[in-house]
């Protein structure tokens, strides 16, 4: 393993929350991450391994659970990680809606300039 520095735009935040959870009002720990796409590349499927240590109980929790069977002091091989899938294509390879919007705006601007020139 080689330790690498965090990207300057990477953000990880953990908190204890239940006030805005639409699924459960049971208090729980929440983690949020902002990972720049230049680090993970654009894809709709990512490998993910999560390990959390509870200092009150001294217990580690793993996801996916099958990774718990491996050596507790090492991060398991990426082949054994779970999959995080973006089914809504939130990270598409090429953002088609943005292209359509740009073409539409360019058309409106061109037509507006032509109309203005004709009326002069």
LUMGUZA-578084 format. One record per residue: x, y, z of N, C-alpha, C in turn; residue number from 1. Coordinates in nm, 2 decimals. Layout:
BEGIN
NODE    n.x    n.y    n.z   ca.x   ca.y   ca.z    c.x    c.y    c.z   n
NODE      X      Y      Z      X      Y      Z      X      Y      Z NUM
...
***
This chain:
BEGIN
NODE    n.x    n.y    n.z   ca.x   ca.y   ca.z    c.x    c.y    c.z   n
NODE   0.08  -0.12   0.00   0.00   0.00   0.00   0.09   0.12   0.00   1
NODE   0.04   0.22  -0.07   0.11   0.35  -0.07   0.01   0.46  -0.03   2
NODE   0.05   0.54   0.07  -0.04   0.65   0.11  -0.02   0.77   0.01   3
NODE  -0.14   0.82  -0.03  -0.14   0.93  -0.12  -0.21   1.05  -0.06   4
NODE  -0.18   1.17  -0.09  -0.24   1.29  -0.03  -0.38   1.30  -0.09   5
NODE  -0.47   1.36  -0.01  -0.61   1.39  -0.06  -0.60   1.50  -0.17   6
NODE  -0.69   1.49  -0.26  -0.71   1.59  -0.36  -0.76   1.72  -0.30   7
NODE  -0.72   1.83  -0.35  -0.76   1.96  -0.28  -0.91   1.98  -0.28   8
NODE  -0.99   1.92  -0.37  -1.13   1.94  -0.38  -1.21   1.83  -0.31   9
NODE  -1.14   1.73  -0.26  -1.21   1.62  -0.19  -1.26   1.67  -0.05  10
NODE  -1.39   1.63  -0.02  -1.45   1.67   0.10  -1.52   1.55   0.16  11
NODE  -1.49   1.52   0.29  -1.56   1.41   0.36  -1.61   1.47   0.49  12
NODE  -1.74   1.45   0.52  -1.80   1.50   0.64  -1.88   1.39   0.71  13
NODE  -1.87   1.38   0.84  -1.95   1.28   0.92  -2.02   1.36   1.03  14
NODE  -2.14   1.31   1.06  -2.22   1.38   1.16  -2.33   1.28   1.21  15
NODE  -2.39   1.32   1.32  -2.50   1.24   1.38  -2.63   1.31   1.35  16
NODE  -2.72   1.24   1.28  -2.84   1.31   1.23  -2.96   1.22   1.22  17
NODE  -3.08   1.28   1.23  -3.20   1.22   1.20  -3.31   1.32   1.16  18
NODE  -3.27   1.44   1.17  -3.38   1.55   1.14  -3.43   1.56   1.00  19
NODE  -3.34   1.53   0.90  -3.39   1.54   0.76  -3.39   1.41   0.69  20
NODE  -3.39   1.30   0.76  -3.39   1.17   0.69  -3.53   1.13   0.66  21
NODE  -3.56   1.11   0.53  -3.70   1.08   0.49  -3.73   0.93   0.51  22
NODE  -3.63   0.85   0.54  -3.65   0.71   0.55  -3.66   0.66   0.70  23
NODE  -3.60   0.73   0.79  -3.60   0.68   0.93  -3.57   0.80   1.02  24
NODE  -3.65   0.81   1.13  -3.63   0.91   1.23  -3.54   0.86   1.35  25
NODE  -3.48   0.74   1.33  -3.39   0.68   1.43  -3.26   0.75   1.42  26
NODE  -3.21   0.81   1.52  -3.08   0.88   1.51  -2.97   0.78   1.46  27
NODE  -2.88   0.83   1.37  -2.78   0.75   1.31  -2.66   0.84   1.27  28
NODE  -2.55   0.77   1.24  -2.44   0.84   1.19  -2.45   0.86   1.04  29
NODE  -2.42   0.98   0.99  -2.43   1.01   0.84  -2.30   1.05   0.79  30
NODE  -2.26   1.00   0.68  -2.13   1.05   0.61  -2.17   1.10   0.47  31
NODE  -2.10   1.21   0.43  -2.12   1.26   0.30  -1.98   1.28   0.24  32
NODE  -1.97   1.25   0.11  -1.84   1.27   0.04  -1.86   1.35  -0.09  33
NODE  -1.77   1.43  -0.12  -1.76   1.50  -0.25  -1.62   1.46  -0.31  34
NODE  -1.63   1.37  -0.41  -1.51   1.32  -0.47  -1.50   1.37  -0.61  35
NODE  -1.40   1.45  -0.65  -1.38   1.50  -0.78  -1.38   1.39  -0.89  36
NODE  -1.45   1.40  -1.00  -1.46   1.30  -1.10  -1.32   1.27  -1.16  37
NODE  -1.23   1.37  -1.16  -1.10   1.34  -1.21  -1.02   1.23  -1.14  38
NODE  -1.06   1.21  -1.01  -1.00   1.11  -0.93  -1.06   0.97  -0.97  39
NODE  -1.19   0.96  -0.98  -1.26   0.83  -1.00  -1.30   0.80  -1.14  40
NODE  -1.28   0.90  -1.23  -1.32   0.89  -1.37  -1.47   0.89  -1.38  41
NODE  -1.52   0.91  -1.50  -1.66   0.90  -1.52  -1.71   0.76  -1.55  42
NODE  -1.80   0.72  -1.47  -1.85   0.58  -1.48  -1.99   0.58  -1.41  43
NODE  -2.06   0.47  -1.44  -2.19   0.45  -1.37  -2.18   0.34  -1.27  44
NODE  -2.06   0.28  -1.25  -2.04   0.18  -1.15  -1.90   0.20  -1.09  45
NODE  -1.90   0.19  -0.96  -1.77   0.21  -0.88  -1.76   0.10  -0.78  46
NODE  -1.63   0.06  -0.75  -1.60  -0.03  -0.64  -1.60   0.05  -0.51  47
NODE  -1.65  -0.01  -0.40  -1.66   0.07  -0.28  -1.64  -0.03  -0.16  48
NODE  -1.56   0.01  -0.07  -1.53  -0.06   0.06  -1.55   0.04   0.17  49
NODE  -1.63   0.00   0.27  -1.65   0.09   0.39  -1.61   0.02   0.51  50
NODE  -1.54   0.09   0.60  -1.50   0.04   0.73  -1.52   0.15   0.83  51
NODE  -1.60   0.12   0.94  -1.63   0.22   1.04  -1.59   0.16   1.17  52
NODE  -1.52   0.24   1.26  -1.48   0.20   1.39  -1.57   0.27   1.49  53
NODE  -1.64   0.19   1.58  -1.72   0.25   1.69  -1.63   0.25   1.81  54
NODE  -1.59   0.37   1.86  -1.50   0.38   1.97  -1.57   0.34   2.10  55
NODE  -1.70   0.35   2.11  -1.77   0.32   2.23  -1.77   0.17   2.26  56
NODE  -1.78   0.09   2.15  -1.79  -0.06   2.16  -1.65  -0.12   2.12  57
NODE  -1.57  -0.05   2.06  -1.44  -0.10   2.01  -1.46  -0.20   1.89  58
NODE  -1.58  -0.19   1.82  -1.61  -0.28   1.71  -1.60  -0.21   1.58  59
NODE  -1.55  -0.28   1.48  -1.54  -0.24   1.34  -1.66  -0.29   1.26  60
NODE  -1.72  -0.21   1.18  -1.82  -0.26   1.09  -1.78  -0.24   0.95  61
NODE  -1.80  -0.34   0.87  -1.75  -0.35   0.73  -1.87  -0.35   0.63  62
NODE  -1.85  -0.30   0.51  -1.94  -0.32   0.40  -1.85  -0.34   0.27  63
NODE  -1.87  -0.44   0.20  -1.97  -0.55   0.21  -1.93  -0.64   0.32  64
NODE  -2.03  -0.71   0.38  -2.01  -0.79   0.50  -1.91  -0.90   0.47  65
NODE  -1.90  -0.95   0.35  -1.81  -1.06   0.32  -1.66  -1.03   0.34  66
NODE  -1.63  -0.90   0.33  -1.49  -0.85   0.35  -1.45  -0.87   0.50  67
NODE  -1.54  -0.88   0.59  -1.51  -0.90   0.73  -1.43  -1.03   0.76  68
NODE  -1.45  -1.12   0.67  -1.38  -1.25   0.69  -1.23  -1.25   0.66  69
NODE  -1.19  -1.14   0.59  -1.05  -1.13   0.56  -0.97  -1.08   0.69  70
NODE  -0.84  -1.06   0.68  -0.76  -1.01   0.78  -0.81  -0.87   0.83  71
NODE  -0.84  -0.86   0.95  -0.90  -0.74   1.01  -0.81  -0.62   1.00  72
NODE  -0.68  -0.63   0.99  -0.59  -0.52   0.98  -0.55  -0.47   0.84  73
NODE  -0.61  -0.53   0.74  -0.58  -0.50   0.60  -0.70  -0.46   0.53  74
NODE  -0.69  -0.37   0.43  -0.80  -0.34   0.34  -0.81  -0.45   0.24  75
NODE  -0.93  -0.51   0.22  -0.94  -0.62   0.13  -0.91  -0.58  -0.02  76
NODE  -0.88  -0.68  -0.10  -0.85  -0.66  -0.24  -0.98  -0.60  -0.31  77
NODE  -0.96  -0.51  -0.40  -1.07  -0.44  -0.47  -1.16  -0.54  -0.54  78
NODE  -1.11  -0.66  -0.57  -1.20  -0.76  -0.63  -1.31  -0.81  -0.53  79
NODE  -1.29  -0.78  -0.40  -1.39  -0.82  -0.30  -1.47  -0.71  -0.25  80
NODE  -1.45  -0.59  -0.31  -1.53  -0.48  -0.27  -1.68  -0.49  -0.33  81
NODE  -1.77  -0.41  -0.27  -1.90  -0.40  -0.32  -1.91  -0.31  -0.44  82
NODE  -2.03  -0.29  -0.50  -2.04  -0.20  -0.61  -2.14  -0.09  -0.58  83
NODE  -2.10   0.03  -0.61  -2.18   0.15  -0.60  -2.23   0.18  -0.75  84
NODE  -2.36   0.17  -0.77  -2.41   0.19  -0.91  -2.49   0.32  -0.92  85
NODE  -2.46   0.40  -1.01  -2.54   0.52  -1.04  -2.64   0.49  -1.15  86
NODE  -2.76   0.44  -1.10  -2.86   0.40  -1.20  -2.93   0.51  -1.28  87
NODE  -2.92   0.63  -1.22  -2.98   0.75  -1.29  -2.88   0.82  -1.38  88
NODE  -2.77   0.75  -1.41  -2.66   0.81  -1.50  -2.62   0.95  -1.45  89
NODE  -2.61   0.97  -1.32  -2.57   1.10  -1.28  -2.43   1.15  -1.32  90
NODE  -2.35   1.05  -1.36  -2.22   1.08  -1.41  -2.21   1.03  -1.56  91
NODE  -2.28   1.08  -1.65  -2.28   1.03  -1.79  -2.14   1.06  -1.85  92
NODE  -2.11   0.98  -1.95  -1.98   1.01  -2.02  -1.99   1.14  -2.10  93
NODE  -2.11   1.17  -2.16  -2.13   1.29  -2.23  -2.27   1.34  -2.20  94
NODE  -2.28   1.46  -2.14  -2.41   1.51  -2.09  -2.49   1.57  -2.21  95
NODE  -2.57   1.48  -2.26  -2.66   1.51  -2.37  -2.76   1.63  -2.34  96
NODE  -2.82   1.64  -2.22  -2.91   1.75  -2.20  -2.84   1.88  -2.21  97
NODE  -2.71   1.89  -2.16  -2.63   2.01  -2.17  -2.61   2.05  -2.31  98
NODE  -2.58   1.95  -2.40  -2.56   1.98  -2.54  -2.69   2.04  -2.60  99
NODE  -2.80   1.98  -2.57  -2.93   2.02  -2.63  -2.96   2.17  -2.58 100
NODE  -2.93   2.19  -2.46  -2.95   2.33  -2.40  -2.86   2.43  -2.47 101
NODE  -2.74   2.39  -2.49  -2.64   2.49  -2.55  -2.68   2.51  -2.70 102
NODE  -2.72   2.41  -2.77  -2.77   2.43  -2.91  -2.89   2.52  -2.92 103
NODE  -2.98   2.49  -2.83  -3.11   2.57  -2.82  -3.08   2.72  -2.79 104
NODE  -2.99   2.75  -2.70  -2.95   2.89  -2.66  -2.88   2.95  -2.78 105
NODE  -2.79   2.88  -2.85  -2.72   2.94  -2.96  -2.82   2.97  -3.07 106
NODE  -2.92   2.88  -3.10  -3.02   2.91  -3.20  -3.10   3.04  -3.17 107
NODE  -3.14   3.05  -3.04  -3.22   3.17  -3.00  -3.13   3.29  -3.02 108
NODE  -3.01   3.29  -2.98  -2.92   3.41  -3.00  -2.90   3.45  -3.14 109
NODE  -2.88   3.35  -3.23  -2.86   3.37  -3.37  -2.99   3.43  -3.43 110
NODE  -3.10   3.37  -3.40  -3.23   3.42  -3.45  -3.26   3.56  -3.40 111
NODE  -3.22   3.59  -3.27  -3.24   3.72  -3.22  -3.16   3.83  -3.29 112
NODE  -3.03   3.79  -3.31  -2.94   3.89  -3.38  -2.99   3.91  -3.53 113
NODE  -3.03   3.80  -3.60  -3.08   3.82  -3.73  -3.21   3.91  -3.74 114
NODE  -3.30   3.88  -3.64  -3.42   3.96  -3.64  -3.39   4.11  -3.62 115
NODE  -3.30   4.14  -3.53  -3.26   4.27  -3.50  -3.20   4.34  -3.62 116
NODE  -3.11   4.27  -3.69  -3.05   4.32  -3.81  -3.15   4.35  -3.92 117
NODE  -3.25   4.26  -3.94  -3.36   4.28  -4.04  -3.44   4.40  -4.01 118
NODE  -3.47   4.43  -3.88  -3.55   4.54  -3.84  -3.48   4.68  -3.85 119
NODE  -3.35   4.67  -3.87  -3.27   4.80  -3.88  -3.29   4.87  -4.01 120
***
